């Protein structure tokens, strides 16, 4: 399968940048895995206000929320939060 390009929105990028070095490494590895497997379903699914499917993944003690834009082959990372 074609690898999709990860694209961070401002909220997700901020959360990523302020996480610790170890967490950033783990999150980046996880996001790279998702980019290589864009059809992988989330651990749970939400729906955005624009009726987009939002896949939410648990990565260690972090929730990573994405939506996949198949038209442009992008993995949109819209939120990263510590749980």
Secondary structure, DSSP 8 states (H G I E B T S, - for coil): ----EEEE-HHHHHHHHHS-HHHHHHHHHHHHHHHH-TT---SEEEE-TT--EEEEEEETTEEEEEEEETTTTEEEEEEEEE-
